[in-house]
Amino acid sequence: MSLTLPQQLGLADHELVSIVGAGGKSTILFALGRELDAAGARVILTTTTRVGENQPGEPICWSAEPAVVDTALGQGHPVFVAAHRDPGKIVGPSPAAVDLLFERTGADYVVVEADGAAGMAIKAPADHEPVIPSASTTVVVVASITAVGRPISAVAHRPERVADLVGTHPGDLLTLDGVAAVLLHPAGGLKGVPEGARVVMVTTGVTPATEGLAGALAGILASHHRVERAITWRREC
């Protein structure tokens, strides 16, 4: 029997999970929420950046006040916590507000999309990114295997920064080792991770044709001292 996504991520009974990187963060956010809910957990979903206004399928709570969110959770389904709308987007609460939701509500899990990537396959964060709540217990770092073998400029959010971390140019092809270098760099995938948080690397976009390549990447990532585990995720993102 295949493992659920929470099992693959190695989640404990009470976690604040922050998802960063590129190539499937929102898909993982909502899939994780559904699977945790199906297992009987009380789940808050949110973002410290923005998501598309049509992305949440859960009821939206337009307040990050813990007491208000607890009341919404009492309805027996996951709740998406939001602050306000921008044109076409839902804007989430601050990292500090997310910390309070974890500390002061009855949620078993708070799952937050803590980064933006404009739909690209890999990224290197800007100075103000990612926006990870300090109480995060697990940080999930995401990249798509579809980035390998293509020009950095075609697959990367902030391609100049990605190229700098790899030591190449935006027009050059991104190698498997290059992807690993970005994800494991303290100014790349590991940027802003709280000291006490677990790190799980997730490679998305995996197909039968790229399964071996994705497995090789996971092996490189898992060998890093800061990474607790690295998994491949076969769901289309």
C-alpha positions as CSV (number, residue, x, y, z in Angstrom):
1,M,0.0,0.0,0.0
2,S,1.4,3.4,-1.0
3,L,2.1,6.0,1.7
4,T,0.0,9.1,2.1
5,L,1.6,12.5,1.5
6,P,1.7,13.2,5.3
7,Q,3.4,9.8,5.8
8,Q,5.9,10.5,3.0
9,L,6.7,13.9,4.7
10,G,7.1,12.2,8.1
11,L,4.7,14.5,9.8
12,A,4.1,14.2,13.6
13,D,0.8,14.8,15.3
14,H,1.1,18.6,15.6
15,E,3.0,20.6,13.0
16,L,3.3,24.0,11.4
17,V,4.4,23.1,7.8
18,S,5.8,25.8,5.6
19,I,6.1,25.1,1.9
20,V,8.7,27.0,-0.2
21,G,10.4,26.8,-3.6
22,A,8.7,26.3,-6.9
23,G,7.0,23.7,-9.1
24,G,3.9,22.6,-7.1
25,K,3.7,24.4,-3.8
26,S,-0.1,25.2,-4.0
27,T,-0.9,21.7,-5.2
28,I,1.0,20.2,-2.3
29,L,-0.7,22.7,0.1
30,F,-4.2,21.7,-0.8
31,A,-3.4,18.0,-1.3
32,L,-1.9,17.9,2.1
33,G,-4.9,19.6,3.6
34,R,-7.3,17.1,2.1
35,E,-5.3,14.1,3.2
36,L,-4.9,15.4,6.8
37,D,-8.6,16.1,6.9
38,A,-9.4,12.6,5.6
39,A,-7.3,11.2,8.5
40,G,-9.4,13.1,11.0
41,A,-7.1,16.0,11.7
42,R,-8.1,19.6,12.3
43,V,-6.4,21.7,9.6
44,I,-5.7,25.3,8.9
45,L,-4.4,26.2,5.4
46,T,-3.0,29.6,4.6
47,T,-0.3,31.6,2.9
48,T,2.1,34.3,4.0
49,T,2.2,35.5,0.3
50,R,-0.7,35.2,-2.2
51,V,-2.6,32.5,-3.9
52,G,-5.1,32.7,-6.8
53,E,-8.5,33.7,-5.7
54,N,-10.1,30.5,-7.1
55,Q,-7.5,28.1,-5.7
56,P,-8.9,27.5,-2.2
57,G,-11.7,24.9,-2.2
58,E,-12.1,25.2,1.5
59,P,-14.2,27.8,3.3
60,I,-12.3,31.0,3.8
61,C,-12.0,32.7,7.1
62,W,-11.2,36.4,6.6
63,S,-9.6,36.8,10.0
64,A,-6.4,35.4,11.6
65,E,-7.7,36.0,15.1
66,P,-7.2,32.6,16.8
67,A,-10.6,32.6,18.5
68,V,-12.4,33.4,15.2
69,V,-10.4,30.7,13.3
70,D,-11.2,28.2,16.1
71,T,-14.9,28.8,15.7
72,A,-14.5,28.2,11.9
73,L,-12.6,25.0,12.6
74,G,-15.5,23.8,14.7
75,Q,-17.6,23.3,11.6
76,G,-15.6,20.1,10.9
77,H,-13.6,20.9,7.8
78,P,-10.3,22.5,6.9
79,V,-10.3,26.3,6.9
80,F,-8.3,28.6,4.6
81,V,-7.2,31.7,6.6
82,A,-6.9,34.9,4.6
83,A,-6.3,38.6,5.3
84,H,-7.7,40.4,2.2
85,R,-8.0,40.4,-1.6
86,D,-5.8,41.9,-4.3
87,P,-7.0,41.8,-7.9
88,G,-7.2,38.1,-8.7
89,K,-5.4,37.1,-5.6
90,I,-6.0,36.2,-1.9
91,V,-3.4,37.7,0.4
92,G,-2.6,35.8,3.6
93,P,-1.7,36.9,7.1
94,S,1.7,37.8,8.4
95,P,4.2,35.1,9.6
96,A,3.7,36.2,13.2
97,A,-0.1,35.8,12.8
98,V,0.5,32.3,11.5
99,D,2.7,31.5,14.5
100,L,-0.2,32.5,16.7
101,L,-2.6,30.3,14.8
102,F,-0.3,27.3,15.5
103,E,0.1,28.2,19.2
104,R,-3.4,29.4,20.1
105,T,-5.9,27.4,18.1
106,G,-7.0,23.7,18.4
107,A,-5.6,22.9,14.9
108,D,-3.5,19.8,14.6
109,Y,-1.8,21.2,11.6
110,V,-1.2,24.6,10.1
111,V,0.0,24.3,6.5
112,V,1.3,27.5,4.9
113,E,2.5,28.4,1.4
114,A,5.4,30.6,2.3
115,D,6.9,31.5,-1.0
116,G,6.0,32.6,-4.5
117,A,7.3,31.4,-7.8
118,A,5.1,32.7,-10.6
119,G,4.4,29.1,-11.8
120,M,8.0,28.3,-12.6
121,A,9.8,25.0,-11.9
122,I,12.6,26.2,-9.7
123,K,13.6,29.4,-7.9
124,A,16.1,31.2,-5.8
125,P,14.6,33.6,-3.3
126,A,14.9,37.4,-3.4
127,D,16.1,39.3,-0.3
128,H,12.6,39.5,1.1
129,E,11.8,35.8,0.5
130,P,10.8,33.3,1.6
131,V,8.3,34.3,4.3
132,I,8.5,31.4,6.7
133,P,6.8,31.6,10.1
134,S,9.3,31.3,12.9
135,A,7.4,28.5,14.7
136,S,7.5,26.2,11.6
137,T,8.3,22.6,12.6
138,T,8.8,21.3,9.1
139,V,9.8,23.2,6.0
140,V,9.0,21.5,2.6
141,V,11.3,22.7,-0.2
142,V,9.8,22.0,-3.6
143,A,11.3,21.9,-7.2
144,S,10.1,20.3,-10.4
145,I,12.3,17.7,-12.2
146,T,11.1,19.4,-15.4
147,A,13.8,22.1,-14.7
148,V,16.6,19.7,-15.5
149,G,18.1,20.0,-19.0
150,R,16.4,23.2,-19.9
151,P,17.7,26.8,-20.0
152,I,17.6,28.5,-16.6
153,S,15.8,31.5,-18.1
154,A,13.0,29.2,-19.3
155,V,12.3,27.3,-16.0
156,A,13.4,29.5,-13.1
157,H,11.8,32.3,-11.1
158,R,14.5,34.9,-10.6
159,P,16.8,33.2,-13.1
160,E,19.7,35.6,-12.5
161,R,19.8,34.5,-8.9
162,V,19.5,30.8,-9.8
163,A,22.4,31.2,-12.3
164,D,24.5,33.0,-9.6
165,L,24.0,30.1,-7.2
166,V,25.0,27.5,-9.8
167,G,27.9,29.6,-11.1
168,T,26.6,29.9,-14.7
169,H,24.5,32.2,-16.8
170,P,20.7,32.4,-17.3
171,G,20.8,31.1,-20.8
172,D,22.7,28.0,-19.9
173,L,21.1,24.6,-19.4
174,L,20.3,23.6,-15.8
175,T,21.9,20.3,-14.9
176,L,20.8,17.8,-12.2
177,D,23.8,19.0,-10.0
178,G,22.7,22.5,-10.6
179,V,19.2,21.9,-9.3
180,A,20.7,20.3,-6.2
181,A,23.1,23.2,-5.7
182,V,20.2,25.7,-5.8
183,L,18.0,23.6,-3.4
184,L,20.8,23.0,-0.9
185,H,22.3,26.5,-0.9
186,P,21.8,28.7,2.2
187,A,20.7,31.5,-0.1
188,G,18.5,29.1,-2.1
189,G,16.2,26.4,-0.9
190,L,17.5,26.5,2.6
191,K,17.2,30.2,3.0
192,G,15.2,31.3,6.1
193,V,14.6,27.9,7.5
194,P,14.2,28.1,11.3
195,E,17.0,26.4,13.1
196,G,14.8,23.8,14.8
197,A,12.7,22.9,11.8
198,R,12.9,19.7,9.9
199,V,13.7,20.0,6.2
200,V,12.0,17.8,3.6
201,M,12.9,18.1,-0.1
202,V,10.1,17.3,-2.6
203,T,10.8,16.7,-6.3
204,T,7.6,17.2,-8.3
205,G,6.6,16.7,-11.9
206,V,7.9,13.1,-11.9
207,T,6.8,10.8,-14.7
208,P,7.8,7.2,-15.6
209,A,10.4,8.7,-18.0
210,T,12.0,10.9,-15.3
211,E,11.6,8.6,-12.3
212,G,15.3,7.6,-12.4
213,L,16.5,11.2,-12.7
214,A,14.2,12.3,-9.9
215,G,15.5,9.4,-7.7
216,A,19.1,10.5,-8.4
217,L,18.2,14.0,-7.3
218,A,16.5,12.8,-4.2
219,G,19.6,10.8,-3.3
220,I,21.8,13.9,-3.6
221,L,19.5,16.0,-1.6
222,A,19.0,13.4,1.2
223,S,22.8,13.2,1.7
224,H,22.9,16.8,2.9
225,H,23.2,17.2,6.7
226,R,20.4,19.7,6.9
227,V,17.9,17.5,5.0
228,E,16.0,14.9,7.0
229,R,14.4,13.3,3.9
230,A,13.9,13.8,0.2
231,I,11.0,12.4,-1.7
232,T,9.6,12.3,-5.2
233,W,6.0,13.1,-5.8
234,R,4.3,11.7,-8.9
235,R,1.2,13.8,-8.9
236,E,0.9,16.2,-11.7
237,C,1.5,19.8,-10.5
